[in-house]
Amino acid sequence: MYKLILITLLTTILAATYPKPYSVLGDVLYDNAVHIEKLYNIDECKLDKNKIKAYIKDLNETKKYGYALERKEANKDKKVYLDKLRALSKINDQYLRDAKAAYSRSMKQNNYKLFTKIINSGLIDTQENKDEIIDYYYKHSDDINASGVIESVLAEDAKLKARKEALKRHNRTKKELELEKIRRIRENDRIAKIKLEEELQLNLDKKKREIRENQKKELRH
């Protein structure tokens, strides 16, 4: 029982990290493995399934070699591991190109099933192609199943639009408040000006009355 728990724990730890030697190159390959493996089930890509299976197997063997190299086991050579990674990297890049070609072909041929599968494979850079994916989806939304990665892209776009709209409303409200403040200042200035003019007129009328009173008194004398 304890042995089984130990094996499970060890497997979990190994799955959580990749071999440290040449990790810059290796991590990309190991990360992409789960996505490339999905190509196996996409018949529309017209790829050799045996080659995909062989690639994944070779990649897993190479990963084990990398762990052994990290543990400094005997007969494990860093150059051998690096050469393996370089060879696998070329195959990885070819599968990425195949995925991009299938993505472009799916839109040209309006192959909605392929479009959905290839995007959900995770091999298409959704950030780089976000606008194109969203535009194509909305043009053919009745025929496309918006699930998985596509759903995430749409949700992210909706959140971004919501944030932009909220910012726009905030800026509009801020501008409206500023305009309202300006209107209040101008109105207060207008009222103050009228009040000042009225006071000046009252003072002027008072002086005129005083002058007339003084003139009347002088005439009486």
RODO-2510 file (C-alpha; in nm, 4 decimals, decimal comma):
residues 221
     n   res          X          Y          Z
     1     m     0,0000     0,0000     0,0000
     2     y     0,2738     0,2406     0,1028
     3     k     0,4748     0,1423    -0,2058
     4     l     0,1768     0,2280    -0,4279
     5     i     0,1373     0,5664    -0,2574
     6     l     0,5100     0,6340    -0,3021
     7     i     0,4961     0,5465    -0,6721
     8     t     0,1899     0,7696    -0,7213
     9     l     0,3576     1,0559    -0,5368
    10     l     0,6762     1,0170    -0,7396
    11     t     0,4782     1,0119    -1,0655
    12     t     0,2950     1,3300    -0,9620
    13     i     0,6199     1,5074    -0,8770
    14     l     0,7788     1,4047    -1,2092
    15     a     0,4698     1,5161    -1,4010
    16     a     0,4766     1,8552    -1,2308
    17     t     0,8231     1,9418    -1,3620
    18     y     1,0351     1,8626    -1,6656
    19     p     1,4032     1,7645    -1,6813
    20     k     1,6226     2,0635    -1,5989
    21     p     1,8992     2,0075    -1,8580
    22     y     1,8311     2,2226    -2,1660
    23     s     1,4907     2,3167    -2,0176
    24     v     1,4540     2,6151    -2,2524
    25     l     1,4289     2,3718    -2,5434
    26     g     1,2777     2,0747    -2,3632
    27     d     0,9930     2,2506    -2,1794
    28     v     0,8413     2,3744    -2,5058
    29     l     0,8395     2,0231    -2,6511
    30     y     0,6941     1,8626    -2,3393
    31     d     0,4288     2,1337    -2,3081
    32     n     0,3247     2,0881    -2,6718
    33     a     0,3066     1,7094    -2,6458
    34     v    -0,0469     1,7046    -2,5066
    35     h    -0,1610     1,9355    -2,7886
    36     i     0,0143     1,7442    -3,0664
    37     e    -0,1359     1,4239    -2,9314
    38     k    -0,4806     1,5709    -3,0033
    39     l    -0,3932     1,5779    -3,3750
    40     y    -0,4204     1,1999    -3,3624
    41     n    -0,8008     1,2306    -3,3323
    42     i    -0,8441     1,4992    -3,6000
    43     d    -0,9009     1,3006    -3,9181
    44     e    -0,9525     1,6225    -4,1162
    45     c    -0,5831     1,7101    -4,0671
    46     k    -0,4920     1,4062    -4,2787
    47     l    -0,1755     1,3366    -4,0775
    48     d    -0,0047     1,0010    -4,0331
    49     k    -0,1344     0,8734    -3,6994
    50     n     0,1470     0,6211    -3,6628
    51     k     0,4016     0,9037    -3,6879
    52     i     0,2193     1,1044    -3,4232
    53     k     0,2146     0,8008    -3,1941
    54     a     0,5841     0,7362    -3,2592
    55     y     0,6702     1,1014    -3,1911
    56     i     0,4880     1,1031    -2,8558
    57     k     0,6553     0,7752    -2,7591
    58     d     0,9982     0,9086    -2,8562
    59     l     0,9307     1,2295    -2,6642
    60     n     0,8357     1,0370    -2,3490
    61     e     1,1492     0,8240    -2,3774
    62     t     1,3574     1,1363    -2,4197
    63     k     1,1949     1,2880    -2,1121
    64     k     1,2904     0,9796    -1,9097
    65     y     1,6457     1,0125    -2,0427
    66     g     1,6442     1,3752    -1,9308
    67     y     1,5385     1,2810    -1,5775
    68     a     1,8119     1,0147    -1,5656
    69     l     2,0635     1,2735    -1,6870
    70     e     1,9435     1,5143    -1,4177
    71     r     2,0010     1,2421    -1,1566
    72     k     2,3525     1,2020    -1,3027
    73     e     2,3036     0,8350    -1,3773
    74     a     2,5909     0,6559    -1,5447
    75     n     2,6060     0,6294    -1,9252
    76     k     2,3818     0,9355    -1,9693
    77     d     2,5356     1,1929    -2,2008
    78     k     2,4234     1,5577    -2,2196
    79     k     2,5074     1,5787    -2,5894
    80     v     2,2952     1,2724    -2,6645
    81     y     2,0026     1,4337    -2,4808
    82     l     2,0545     1,7651    -2,6610
    83     d     2,0676     1,5932    -3,0009
    84     k     1,7424     1,4118    -2,9181
    85     l     1,5753     1,7399    -2,8239
    86     r     1,6951     1,9107    -3,1402
    87     a     1,5651     1,6281    -3,3582
    88     l     1,2285     1,6308    -3,1784
    89     s     1,2148     2,0087    -3,2035
    90     k     1,2144     1,9856    -3,5832
    91     i     0,9217     1,7433    -3,5721
    92     n     0,7419     1,9661    -3,3206
    93     d     0,7828     2,2662    -3,5519
    94     q     0,6469     2,0654    -3,8442
    95     y     0,3351     1,9732    -3,6471
    96     l     0,2883     2,3396    -3,5609
    97     r     0,3074     2,4242    -3,9307
    98     d     0,0602     2,1437    -4,0060
    99     a    -0,1773     2,2846    -3,7465
   100     k    -0,1540     2,6361    -3,8911
   101     a    -0,2125     2,5014    -4,2414
   102     a    -0,5194     2,3112    -4,1191
   103     y    -0,6450     2,6246    -3,9443
   104     s    -0,6176     2,8310    -4,2636
   105     r    -0,7699     2,5507    -4,4714
   106     s    -1,0653     2,5157    -4,2330
   107     m    -1,1661     2,8792    -4,2921
   108     k    -1,1079     2,8732    -4,6670
   109     q    -1,3193     2,5613    -4,7045
   110     n    -1,5659     2,6546    -4,4284
   111     n    -1,4854     2,3285    -4,2580
   112     y    -1,6388     2,4193    -3,9217
   113     k    -1,5598     2,0850    -3,7620
   114     l    -1,1901     2,1180    -3,8439
   115     f    -1,1928     2,4830    -3,7357
   116     t    -1,3259     2,3876    -3,3925
   117     k    -1,0976     2,0883    -3,3459
   118     i    -0,7759     2,2584    -3,4564
   119     i    -0,8307     2,5581    -3,2303
   120     n    -0,9244     2,3353    -2,9378
   121     s    -0,6046     2,1387    -2,9940
   122     g    -0,4156     2,4296    -2,8387
   123     l    -0,1650     2,4490    -3,1234
   124     i    -0,3009     2,7762    -3,2623
   125     d    -0,1852     3,0991    -3,1006
   126     t    -0,5257     3,2388    -3,0045
   127     q    -0,3836     3,5722    -2,8899
   128     e    -0,2120     3,6300    -3,2224
   129     n    -0,5198     3,5171    -3,4202
   130     k    -0,7878     3,6380    -3,1776
   131     d    -0,9537     3,8935    -3,4070
   132     e    -0,9622     3,6511    -3,6991
   133     i    -1,1057     3,3696    -3,4860
   134     i    -1,3756     3,5930    -3,3374
   135     d    -1,4713     3,7443    -3,6742
   136     y    -1,4951     3,4014    -3,8366
   137     y    -1,6977     3,2620    -3,5476
   138     y    -1,9567     3,5423    -3,5564
   139     k    -1,9937     3,5058    -3,9328
   140     h    -2,0662     3,1334    -3,8934
   141     s    -2,1878     3,1114    -3,5327
   142     d    -2,4879     2,8962    -3,6313
   143     d    -2,2535     2,6249    -3,7604
   144     i    -1,9700     2,6395    -3,5059
   145     n    -1,9750     2,4745    -3,1658
   146     a    -1,8270     2,7405    -2,9372
   147     s    -1,6711     2,5108    -2,6809
   148     g    -1,3296     2,4739    -2,5213
   149     v    -1,0669     2,7206    -2,6398
   150     i    -1,3105     2,9065    -2,8697
   151     e    -1,5432     2,9668    -2,5777
   152     s    -1,2495     3,1008    -2,3736
   153     v    -1,1484     3,3371    -2,6558
   154     l    -1,5054     3,4673    -2,6840
   155     a    -1,5336     3,5058    -2,3067
   156     e    -1,2041     3,6937    -2,2919
   157     d    -1,3178     3,9194    -2,5756
   158     a    -1,6488     3,9836    -2,3986
   159     k    -1,4658     4,0742    -2,0771
   160     l    -1,2336     4,3061    -2,2684
   161     k    -1,5301     4,4748    -2,4373
   162     a    -1,7048     4,5048    -2,1010
   163     r    -1,3952     4,6639    -1,9480
   164     k    -1,3661     4,9050    -2,2404
   165     e    -1,7350     4,9925    -2,2138
   166     a    -1,7039     5,0429    -1,8379
   167     l    -1,4005     5,2652    -1,8932
   168     k    -1,5908     5,4556    -2,1604
   169     r    -1,8845     5,5043    -1,9230
   170     h    -1,6470     5,6115    -1,6495
   171     n    -1,4759     5,8615    -1,8775
   172     r    -1,8133     5,9810    -2,0065
   173     t    -1,9411     6,0249    -1,6511
   174     k    -1,6210     6,2001    -1,5533
   175     k    -1,6528     6,4311    -1,8533
   176     e    -2,0176     6,4964    -1,7748
   177     l    -1,9273     6,5849    -1,4163
   178     e    -1,6579     6,8202    -1,5399
   179     l    -1,9023     6,9831    -1,7833
   180     e    -2,1611     7,0113    -1,5071
   181     k    -1,9009     7,1735    -1,2846
   182     i    -1,8132     7,4198    -1,5614
   183     r    -2,1849     7,4950    -1,6118
   184     r    -2,2282     7,5593    -1,2382
   185     i    -1,9250     7,7889    -1,2307
   186     r    -2,0521     7,9812    -1,5330
   187     e    -2,4008     8,0046    -1,3844
   188     n    -2,2598     8,1262    -1,0529
   189     d    -2,0489     8,3802    -1,2411
   190     r    -2,3584     8,4934    -1,4335
   191     i    -2,5615     8,5318    -1,1127
   192     a    -2,2727     8,7125    -0,9400
   193     k    -2,2392     8,9459    -1,2382
   194     i    -2,6136     9,0245    -1,2360
   195     k    -2,6028     9,0827    -0,8609
   196     l    -2,3027     9,3121    -0,8972
   197     e    -2,4735     9,5042    -1,1785
   198     e    -2,7888     9,5385    -0,9679
   199     e    -2,5850     9,6661    -0,6717
   200     l    -2,4019     9,9128    -0,8946
   201     q    -2,7332    10,0289    -1,0404
   202     l    -2,8803    10,0707    -0,6911
   203     n    -2,5775    10,2725    -0,5836
   204     l    -2,6021    10,4781    -0,8991
   205     d    -2,9750    10,5422    -0,8452
   206     k    -2,9084    10,6351    -0,4842
   207     k    -2,6415    10,8858    -0,5853
   208     k    -2,8735    11,0319    -0,8474
   209     r    -3,1456    11,0761    -0,5866
   210     e    -2,8992    11,2396    -0,3480
   211     i    -2,7838    11,4776    -0,6210
   212     r    -3,1426    11,5703    -0,7051
   213     e    -3,2229    11,6249    -0,3378
   214     n    -2,9202    11,8471    -0,2955
   215     q    -3,0160    12,0464    -0,6067
   216     k    -3,3696    12,0978    -0,4733
   217     k    -3,2352    12,2219    -0,1400
   218     e    -3,0051    12,4692    -0,3162
   219     l    -3,2951    12,6019    -0,5248
   220     r    -3,5068    12,6619    -0,2160
   221     h    -3,2359    12,8744    -0,0663
***
